[in-house]
Structure formats: structure tokens, C-alpha cells
Amino acid sequence: MNSIQLPLGVSLNGYSTFDNLIPGPNKQIHLSVKQALLSEQFSYFYIWGQKGTGKTHLLQAMCHNAAANNKSASYIPLQHYSDLGASFLEGQDLLDLVCIDDIANFAGKDSWEKALFFLFNQIKERNGILIMTSRCNVKELGIRLPDLKTRFEWGLKYKLAGLSDLDKIDALVLRCESRGIELSTE
């Protein structure tokens, strides 16, 4: 199955691939997440960090990578859809990879917490991959459902670090090159 399921009008940024991702101090995190696609067992990652640390780029790169490996994937940016009902998550458990961006937008909302608990369990049952991101540590999310709180403590939790000034220059040069603009590091 070579497809990427995208909710509503969401589309992946064509630029957000691993080829265009400067890992900087996050190289091991990126490798760990990419290797999950090669596994046939359940993988869960909770990735957090400040704005601008590449969380969204990483999730979208994973979706592109999944499609290239004939796996189904979904990218869900909750910051845009947190007002929708929790039924929005129905059917996501059938995919190989589910990437949920800005998970903090649903914390404390009973229907969302129950739906996410179900989603988590179904993905685990099917040996899928679930990756969630947030700006805060998993313990600071404010989850009220005890069983969901426990699930969120499972798996690998990573904090993304910001890029160094030199890495930012490399990222800028790479971005310009993708748009046909030659820019030297100077």
C-alpha cells in the first residue's frame, strides 16, 4: 500500500524530506525514528522541543519515507484541527504510520483522550508506528485519563535540540538551493 492519508485539506510539504533535513545535534533521534519503518513491531515515539527545532519537518519526512517504502501514513497537525470532534481519528489505526503534530492541543479533552487511547492501543495491536510531537515534555501535557497517561510514558521520548549557528547556515543554503538560488556559506 503506497499511500499517504491526509486529513481534510492537509498536504505534506514536498520539501520536508530527510534529504532536506539538517539533523545537527538530533542525528541519533532521526536515525532511531527512520529505523522504526524497517521494523515489524510496534514503535512509539514522543518527540518534544521548542518551536523551530524541526518537529513538523521530521514528521512529514517520515510520511514521505513511509510512502517510499510502500507503507501507509498519516500526518495530523492537531494545532489546526483540535476543534474537530475526536471521531476525526477514526480509521487512522489501520495505517502503518500515524504522525500527530502538537499533541498538547487535545490534552484535557475527554473525548480526544479516549479516542487517542483507543488509537494508541489499536496501533500497538497492529504493530504500527505512532509518533507524536509537542512543545512540552510528556509529563507536562496535562493528560487526565490515567490509562492514556500510562501509555504516553511507554516508548522512546526525545527532546529535539535547536540547530547551531553553523547548522542554521547549512539549512539556509540547502533551502535556497532547493529553490534554484545559489547562496554561499559566507
Residue frames as qw, qx, qy, qz and C-alpha x, y, z in Angstrom:
[[0.000, 0.892, 0.452, 0.000, 0.00, 0.00, 0.00],
 [0.462, 0.026, 0.036, 0.886, 1.80, 3.13, -1.19],
 [0.094, -0.761, -0.395, -0.506, -0.32, 5.95, 0.09],
 [0.194, -0.030, -0.457, 0.868, -0.31, 8.83, 2.46],
 [0.188, -0.715, -0.652, -0.169, -3.66, 9.55, 4.04],
 [0.184, 0.078, -0.208, 0.958, -4.05, 13.20, 4.86],
 [0.011, 0.615, 0.711, -0.342, -6.97, 14.59, 6.83],
 [0.197, 0.873, 0.291, -0.338, -9.16, 17.23, 5.21],
 [0.507, 0.856, -0.044, 0.087, -7.11, 19.72, 3.21],
 [0.479, -0.734, 0.436, 0.203, -3.74, 18.89, 4.76],
 [0.852, 0.487, -0.142, 0.129, -0.91, 18.18, 2.37],
 [0.778, -0.393, 0.090, 0.481, 2.70, 17.37, 3.04],
 [0.080, 0.905, -0.284, -0.306, 5.33, 19.94, 2.25],
 [0.897, 0.420, -0.096, 0.102, 7.31, 18.49, -0.65],
 [0.268, 0.737, -0.484, 0.388, 10.46, 19.99, 0.81],
 [0.547, -0.553, 0.480, -0.406, 10.07, 18.26, 4.18],
 [0.949, 0.141, -0.282, -0.009, 12.07, 15.12, 3.47],
 [0.797, -0.504, 0.125, 0.310, 15.09, 13.54, 5.13],
 [0.673, 0.337, 0.170, 0.636, 17.22, 14.74, 2.21],
 [0.089, 0.700, 0.060, 0.706, 16.43, 18.32, 3.23],
 [0.648, -0.739, -0.127, -0.133, 16.69, 17.85, 6.98],
 [0.319, 0.583, -0.555, 0.500, 19.80, 19.11, 8.73],
 [0.744, -0.417, -0.522, 0.028, 19.97, 16.88, 11.82],
 [0.061, -0.745, 0.375, -0.549, 22.54, 18.87, 13.77],
 [0.152, -0.361, 0.797, -0.459, 22.59, 17.54, 17.34],
 [0.745, 0.055, 0.362, -0.558, 19.48, 15.41, 16.62],
 [0.424, 0.411, -0.731, -0.343, 21.12, 12.92, 14.26],
 [0.024, 0.056, -0.979, 0.192, 20.60, 9.91, 16.55],
 [0.442, 0.341, 0.534, -0.635, 16.92, 10.80, 17.05],
 [0.573, 0.500, -0.259, -0.595, 16.36, 10.99, 13.29],
 [0.311, 0.314, -0.884, -0.149, 18.09, 7.63, 12.75],
 [0.176, 0.072, 0.888, -0.418, 16.06, 5.98, 15.50],
 [0.538, 0.435, 0.312, -0.651, 12.76, 7.19, 14.04],
 [0.524, 0.499, -0.499, -0.477, 13.72, 6.18, 10.48],
 [0.125, 0.235, -0.964, 0.023, 14.70, 2.69, 11.62],
 [0.472, 0.159, 0.653, -0.571, 11.21, 2.16, 13.02],
 [0.677, 0.445, -0.141, -0.568, 9.90, 1.87, 9.44],
 [0.446, 0.404, -0.788, -0.129, 12.14, -1.16, 8.91],
 [0.148, -0.109, 0.883, -0.432, 10.77, -2.93, 11.96],
 [0.448, -0.283, -0.706, -0.470, 7.73, -5.16, 12.05],
 [0.398, -0.440, -0.710, 0.380, 6.95, -4.35, 15.67],
 [0.153, -0.919, -0.353, -0.089, 5.10, -1.57, 17.45],
 [0.486, 0.056, -0.152, 0.859, 7.06, 1.66, 17.79],
 [0.161, -0.912, -0.369, -0.078, 6.01, 4.72, 19.72],
 [0.490, 0.101, -0.127, 0.856, 7.92, 7.98, 19.89],
 [0.145, -0.931, -0.321, 0.101, 7.17, 11.14, 21.82],
 [0.563, 0.189, 0.057, 0.803, 9.27, 13.98, 20.46],
 [0.153, -0.929, -0.321, 0.102, 9.28, 17.41, 22.03],
 [0.528, -0.086, 0.060, 0.842, 11.15, 20.65, 21.72],
 [0.046, 0.604, 0.150, -0.782, 10.82, 24.35, 21.26],
 [0.589, 0.756, 0.219, -0.181, 9.31, 25.92, 18.17],
 [0.369, 0.846, -0.368, -0.114, 11.73, 25.74, 15.26],
 [0.431, -0.507, 0.746, 0.035, 13.51, 22.53, 16.27],
 [0.291, 0.305, -0.770, -0.479, 12.18, 20.60, 13.26],
 [0.446, 0.089, 0.809, -0.372, 9.35, 18.55, 14.74],
 [0.668, 0.548, 0.221, -0.453, 6.96, 19.12, 11.84],
 [0.414, 0.649, -0.575, -0.277, 9.70, 18.59, 9.24],
 [0.117, -0.293, 0.943, -0.105, 10.63, 15.30, 10.91],
 [0.567, 0.268, 0.672, -0.393, 7.02, 14.03, 10.94],
 [0.645, 0.652, -0.012, -0.398, 6.47, 14.96, 7.31],
 [0.221, 0.596, -0.755, -0.161, 9.81, 13.41, 6.33],
 [0.349, -0.088, 0.911, -0.203, 8.66, 10.20, 8.00],
 [0.658, 0.480, 0.417, -0.404, 5.44, 10.23, 5.95],
 [0.507, 0.709, -0.386, -0.303, 7.41, 10.75, 2.73],
 [0.004, -0.460, 0.888, -0.021, 9.78, 7.96, 3.78],
 [0.556, 0.119, 0.754, -0.329, 6.87, 5.64, 4.56],
 [0.691, 0.605, 0.102, -0.382, 5.38, 6.21, 1.09],
 [0.349, 0.680, -0.623, -0.167, 8.76, 5.49, -0.49],
 [0.063, -0.261, 0.951, -0.154, 8.79, 2.18, 1.41],
 [0.452, -0.206, -0.713, -0.494, 5.24, 1.22, 0.33],
 [0.225, -0.353, -0.772, 0.478, 3.75, 1.92, 3.75],
 [0.125, -0.765, -0.452, -0.441, 0.63, 3.91, 4.50],
 [0.378, -0.158, -0.388, 0.825, 0.97, 7.03, 6.62],
 [0.106, -0.853, -0.436, -0.266, -0.97, 9.94, 8.01],
 [0.325, 0.081, -0.268, 0.903, 0.19, 13.36, 9.15],
 [0.265, -0.775, -0.551, -0.158, -2.23, 15.09, 11.54],
 [0.249, 0.263, -0.255, 0.896, -1.43, 18.68, 12.59],
 [0.278, -0.605, -0.724, 0.178, -3.67, 18.99, 15.65],
 [0.156, -0.364, -0.170, 0.902, -2.93, 22.68, 16.02],
 [0.225, 0.039, -0.415, -0.881, -5.24, 23.16, 13.02],
 [0.553, -0.204, -0.653, -0.475, -7.88, 20.58, 13.90],
 [0.141, -0.021, -0.815, 0.561, -8.19, 20.43, 17.68],
 [0.425, 0.105, 0.252, -0.863, -11.71, 21.88, 17.45],
 [0.630, 0.070, -0.602, -0.486, -12.94, 18.92, 15.42],
 [0.855, -0.337, 0.160, -0.360, -14.57, 16.02, 17.17],
 [0.435, -0.498, 0.748, 0.045, -12.48, 13.07, 18.28],
 [0.838, 0.327, 0.431, -0.074, -14.07, 10.96, 15.55],
 [0.354, 0.860, -0.330, -0.164, -11.51, 12.70, 13.37],
 [0.185, -0.571, 0.799, 0.021, -9.06, 9.96, 14.46],
 [0.838, 0.127, 0.474, -0.238, -11.26, 7.06, 13.30],
 [0.858, 0.510, 0.047, 0.041, -9.58, 4.82, 10.76],
 [0.134, 0.856, -0.488, 0.102, -6.09, 6.11, 11.49],
 [0.635, -0.437, 0.627, -0.112, -5.30, 2.87, 13.33],
 [0.901, 0.324, 0.289, 0.001, -5.38, 0.98, 10.01],
 [0.456, 0.842, -0.269, 0.106, -2.27, 2.79, 8.76],
 [0.841, 0.079, -0.315, 0.433, 1.34, 1.71, 9.13],
 [0.409, -0.032, -0.256, 0.875, 2.44, 5.11, 10.46],
 [0.146, -0.876, -0.416, -0.197, 0.48, 7.82, 12.26],
 [0.428, 0.070, -0.204, 0.878, 2.21, 11.14, 12.94],
 [0.213, -0.857, -0.462, -0.081, 0.40, 13.56, 15.25],
 [0.378, 0.325, -0.142, 0.855, 1.83, 17.07, 15.48],
 [0.161, -0.349, 0.233, -0.893, 1.19, 19.29, 18.51],
 [0.462, -0.305, -0.832, -0.024, -0.46, 16.66, 20.70],
 [0.135, -0.194, -0.545, 0.805, -0.85, 19.15, 23.56],
 [0.312, -0.072, -0.218, -0.922, -3.86, 20.60, 21.74],
 [0.654, -0.274, -0.574, -0.410, -6.02, 17.68, 22.80],
 [0.374, -0.023, -0.764, 0.525, -4.79, 17.17, 26.40],
 [0.124, 0.167, 0.539, -0.816, -7.55, 17.52, 28.98],
 [0.590, 0.145, -0.201, -0.769, -10.35, 16.99, 26.43],
 [0.651, -0.114, 0.691, -0.293, -12.16, 13.81, 27.49],
 [0.847, 0.447, 0.201, -0.206, -13.40, 12.69, 24.07],
 [0.487, 0.748, -0.450, 0.025, -9.99, 13.25, 22.49],
 [0.228, -0.543, 0.778, -0.221, -8.18, 11.44, 25.28],
 [0.769, 0.056, 0.584, -0.253, -10.48, 8.41, 24.94],
 [0.776, 0.620, -0.006, -0.118, -10.10, 8.40, 21.15],
 [0.273, 0.754, -0.589, 0.102, -6.34, 8.67, 21.41],
 [0.512, -0.357, 0.742, -0.245, -6.26, 5.86, 23.98],
 [0.854, 0.308, 0.382, -0.174, -8.17, 3.66, 21.52],
 [0.594, 0.765, -0.246, -0.021, -5.89, 4.74, 18.64],
 [0.092, -0.690, 0.703, -0.145, -2.75, 4.02, 20.66],
 [0.658, -0.156, 0.707, -0.208, -3.96, 0.54, 21.60],
 [0.828, 0.488, 0.239, -0.142, -5.04, -0.32, 18.05],
 [0.428, 0.796, -0.428, 0.021, -1.73, 0.82, 16.54],
 [0.294, -0.533, 0.773, -0.181, 0.11, -1.24, 19.15],
 [0.792, 0.100, 0.556, -0.232, -2.09, -4.26, 18.37],
 [0.775, 0.623, 0.099, -0.029, -1.31, -3.96, 14.64],
 [0.736, -0.255, 0.208, 0.592, 2.44, -3.37, 15.23],
 [0.365, 0.828, 0.208, 0.371, 2.24, 0.06, 13.65],
 [0.477, 0.016, -0.196, 0.857, 4.20, 3.21, 14.36],
 [0.159, -0.910, -0.371, -0.094, 2.90, 6.19, 16.32],
 [0.482, 0.047, -0.142, 0.863, 4.90, 9.40, 16.54],
 [0.153, -0.903, -0.397, -0.064, 3.65, 12.40, 18.47],
 [0.441, 0.248, -0.164, 0.847, 5.20, 15.81, 18.95],
 [0.303, -0.884, -0.357, -0.002, 4.71, 18.64, 21.37],
 [0.206, 0.766, -0.273, 0.544, 6.49, 21.69, 22.71],
 [0.455, -0.621, 0.449, -0.453, 6.41, 20.25, 26.22],
 [0.028, 0.264, -0.951, 0.156, 7.64, 17.16, 27.98],
 [0.475, -0.263, -0.769, -0.337, 5.15, 14.29, 28.12],
 [0.356, -0.375, -0.712, 0.475, 4.79, 14.74, 31.91],
 [0.004, 0.305, 0.182, -0.935, 3.69, 18.36, 31.39],
 [0.094, -0.230, -0.710, -0.658, 0.91, 17.55, 28.89],
 [0.394, -0.013, 0.348, -0.850, -1.91, 17.56, 31.42],
 [0.500, -0.078, -0.773, -0.382, -3.45, 14.23, 30.42],
 [0.538, -0.316, 0.373, -0.687, -6.32, 13.34, 32.75],
 [0.946, 0.024, -0.164, -0.280, -7.14, 9.81, 31.61],
 [0.560, -0.622, 0.548, 0.003, -4.87, 7.61, 33.79],
 [0.856, 0.109, 0.474, 0.175, -4.56, 4.78, 31.24],
 [0.565, 0.785, 0.062, 0.248, -3.59, 7.21, 28.49],
 [0.185, -0.902, 0.376, -0.104, -1.05, 8.87, 30.76],
 [0.749, -0.341, 0.560, 0.101, 0.50, 5.43, 31.29],
 [0.795, 0.454, 0.330, 0.227, 0.59, 4.74, 27.54],
 [0.296, 0.930, -0.106, 0.188, 2.32, 8.03, 26.90],
 [0.434, -0.755, 0.491, 0.004, 5.07, 7.00, 29.29],
 [0.886, 0.055, 0.420, 0.189, 5.87, 3.98, 27.10],
 [0.689, 0.638, 0.164, 0.302, 8.23, 4.08, 24.17],
 [0.596, -0.001, -0.013, 0.803, 11.03, 6.44, 23.35],
 [0.048, -0.959, -0.260, 0.106, 10.88, 10.06, 24.39],
 [0.625, 0.112, 0.109, 0.765, 13.24, 12.54, 22.79],
 [0.030, -0.893, -0.154, 0.422, 13.85, 16.23, 23.19],
 [0.646, 0.564, 0.189, 0.478, 14.96, 17.91, 19.98],
 [0.411, -0.570, -0.006, 0.712, 17.72, 20.47, 20.34],
 [0.362, 0.894, 0.050, -0.258, 17.91, 23.60, 18.23],
 [0.809, 0.422, 0.030, 0.408, 20.45, 23.86, 15.45],
 [0.511, -0.475, 0.044, 0.715, 23.79, 25.55, 15.98],
 [0.209, 0.797, -0.078, -0.561, 24.50, 28.73, 14.02],
 [0.034, -0.406, 0.773, 0.486, 26.61, 26.74, 11.54],
 [0.239, 0.278, 0.928, 0.067, 23.81, 24.19, 11.07],
 [0.284, 0.751, 0.405, -0.437, 21.35, 27.04, 10.50],
 [0.131, 0.663, -0.429, -0.599, 23.60, 28.37, 7.74],
 [0.113, -0.104, 0.937, 0.313, 23.71, 24.90, 6.16],
 [0.274, 0.521, 0.785, -0.193, 19.92, 24.68, 6.38],
 [0.245, 0.786, 0.086, -0.561, 19.52, 28.10, 4.75],
 [0.051, 0.498, -0.678, -0.538, 21.92, 27.21, 1.93],
 [0.179, 0.127, 0.967, 0.132, 20.09, 23.91, 1.36],
 [0.288, 0.665, 0.585, -0.364, 16.72, 25.67, 1.31],
 [0.207, 0.742, -0.205, -0.604, 17.96, 28.24, -1.20],
 [0.057, -0.294, 0.855, 0.424, 19.42, 25.51, -3.41],
 [0.279, 0.358, 0.889, -0.055, 16.05, 23.76, -3.47],
 [0.298, 0.815, 0.359, -0.343, 14.60, 26.96, -4.90],
 [0.689, 0.547, 0.212, 0.426, 17.32, 27.36, -7.51],
 [0.041, -0.968, 0.155, -0.193, 19.16, 30.10, -5.64],
 [0.778, 0.149, -0.367, 0.488, 22.90, 29.77, -5.18],
 [0.360, -0.880, 0.117, -0.287, 24.00, 31.01, -1.81],
 [0.572, 0.348, -0.615, 0.417, 27.47, 30.61, -0.38],
 [0.628, -0.510, -0.519, 0.275, 28.02, 29.95, 3.31],
 [0.335, -0.044, -0.157, 0.928, 29.68, 33.35, 3.57]]
